[in-house]
Structures are given as C-alpha cells and as structure tokens.
Amino acid sequence: QVQLVESGGGLVQPGGSLTLSCAASGSIFSIEVMGWYRQAPGKLRELVVVITRGGFTNYADSVKGRFTISSVNAKNTVYLHMNNLKPEDTAVYYCYARMVVAASNDYWGQGTQVTVSS
C-alpha cells in the first residue's frame, strides 16, 4: 500500500517559521513530482509548491520568497520550510505526489493543519 505521511503542522505566531515533512512509502517504482497544496476554510485547494525529480520547482506567487521546498530523493521525502508566516497561510496542508506504482497516479496525504495566529 502506498502512503504519504505528513508531519510538522501546528500553531505559530505571525512572522514565525515552521517546517513540514512528507514521506512516501510502499511499493513505489518512481516518484515524478512531489509537493504541497493547501486548503483554507471555505476555499478551494490550491497549489503551494511542487518539485520534480529533476529539481524543477513551481511556487505559488503568494509564497515566493517565504517558502522553500527541498527533497531527498533517496528517502522519498519532501520538506516545506515556511518562513515569515502570515495569518493568510492558515490552512490544511496536503502532501501531493505523482508516483509510478502500477501506473502513474496522483496520491495525497491526510493533511496537516497550519495555523498562524497571535
């Protein structure tokens, strides 16, 4: 069974930092893309950032310069380093991966809550 397991969410004050991690496990042939999406209450799920196996990244404009994605391909793990957090960053953050198991498919983690509040 293929799983994406997230950790690192929590409560942080505005201007603070937080790091999320996501590890993929299971019978994975290869991972093509990994990254993060988020969903705030009453809003649609939106892209935060994704990274390809080759290291190409695509950031949402709202997080550029504040968030950084990094990955350890050998460990099928991706990290999201979030700095200068703002109240509008409050959301459930979902790990995403496009992986080749039997075929190439999209997979999602269970989500981790990030709350930015004083």
Stockholm file with secondary structure:
# STOCKHOLM 1.0

chainA/1-118         QVQLVESGGGLVQPGGSLTLSCAASGSIFSIEVMGWYRQAPGKLRELVVVITRGGFTNYADSVKGRFTISSVNAKNTVYLHMNNLKPEDTAVYYCYARMVVAASNDYWGQGTQVTVSS
#=GR chainA/1-118 SS CCEEEEECCEEECTTCCEEEEEEEESSCSEEEEEEEEEECTTSCCEEEEEEETTCCEEECGGGTTTEEEEEEGGGTEEEEEECSCCGGGCEEEEEEEEEESSSEEEEECCCEEEEECC
#=GC SS_cons         CCEEEEECCEEECTTCCEEEEEEEESSCSEEEEEEEEEECTTSCCEEEEEEETTCCEEECGGGTTTEEEEEEGGGTEEEEEECSCCGGGCEEEEEEEEEESSSEEEEECCCEEEEECC
//
